[in-house]
Each structure stands twice: as structure tokens, then as C-alpha cells.
Amino acid sequence: MQLSELRPGASFRVGKVLVGGEIGKRLADMGFTEGAEGELVRSAFLRGPVQIRIRGYDLLVRRSEARLIEIEARGEVGRGRSE
């Protein structure tokens, strides 16, 4: 499953980042490494960026980049909100 498929409030564990180069390095620097756990806080209106909470930080990630992150869904953790 890709990160872009999660619904707000769902938690996840990172499996693999499916892109290398500069984008892959930037995602790794932001905390998207194998085994890292996080939560999708909310999705922006009209398929915009997603807000992710990972390693104690809140990040905005382009939906196109979220499609490049394989995850294992872990369930609902809070009351996320979709806008």
C-alpha cells in the first residue's frame, strides 16, 4: 500500500521508499526510513499535499511523493480531518 492511499487518522509503518536520487534522499532526511512509524494527520482539498506526523515532526508531503512510499497500515490512531 502507498502512503497516498491512507485516510486521515490512520497510522502506518514505512516499508520502502520507491525512489532514489535527490527526492529519495530528501524523504529519508525527513524521517521516511524503513520501520519508521507515523500518522496521516490530514489530506488537503483537491488532492493537494498530505500532512504527516513522523518521528515527532509534522510534515507536508506532495501527494505525488506520498505515492512513492510503501507502507504497512497500522489502524486508526486519532481523529484526523480531511479538508
C-alpha positions in Angstrom: 0.0 0.0 0.0 1.2 3.5 -0.7 1.2 6.4 1.8 -1.1 8.4 -0.6 -3.9 5.8 -0.1 -4.3 6.3 3.7 -7.2 8.1 5.2 -6.7 10.9 7.8 -6.2 9.5 11.3 -4.6 6.2 10.2 -1.2 5.2 11.4 1.5 3.4 9.4 4.9 1.9 9.3 7.3 2.8 6.5 8.3 -0.2 4.4 10.3 1.2 1.5 10.8 4.4 -0.4 10.5 3.6 -4.1 12.5 6.5 -5.4 16.2 7.3 -5.2 18.2 10.3 -6.1 17.5 13.7 -4.6 13.9 13.0 -3.8 14.7 9.7 -2.1 17.4 11.4 0.0 15.1 14.3 0.9 12.4 11.8 2.1 14.9 9.9 4.1 16.2 13.1 5.7 12.6 13.9 6.7 12.3 10.6 8.5 10.9 8.2 5.9 13.2 5.3 6.6 12.3 1.6 6.9 10.4 0.8 10.1 9.6 4.5 11.0 6.1 4.9 12.3 3.8 7.8 11.6 0.3 9.1 11.2 -1.5 10.7 8.4 -3.0 13.8 10.1 -5.0 15.3 7.1 -5.3 15.5 3.4 -5.6 18.8 1.6 -8.6 19.6 -0.6 -8.5 18.7 -4.3 -5.7 16.0 -3.9 -3.2 18.5 -2.6 -0.4 17.6 -0.1 -0.8 15.4 2.9 0.1 16.3 6.5 2.2 13.5 8.1 3.3 13.2 11.7 6.5 11.1 11.8 9.3 11.0 14.4 7.7 13.8 16.4 7.5 16.2 13.5 4.6 17.4 11.3 5.4 17.5 7.6 3.6 18.3 4.4 4.4 15.9 1.6 3.3 16.2 -2.0 0.8 13.5 -2.9 3.0 12.5 -5.9 5.8 11.8 -3.4 3.5 10.0 -1.0 2.7 7.6 -3.8 6.4 6.6 -3.8 6.4 5.5 -0.2 5.3 1.9 0.5 3.7 1.5 4.0 2.0 -1.0 6.2 -1.2 0.5 7.5 -1.5 0.1 11.3 -5.0 1.4 12.0 -6.7 4.5 13.3 -4.8 6.4 16.0 -6.7 9.7 16.3 -9.4 11.8 14.9 -7.9 13.0 11.6 -9.6 15.6 9.5 -9.9 15.8 5.7 -10.1 19.2 4.1 
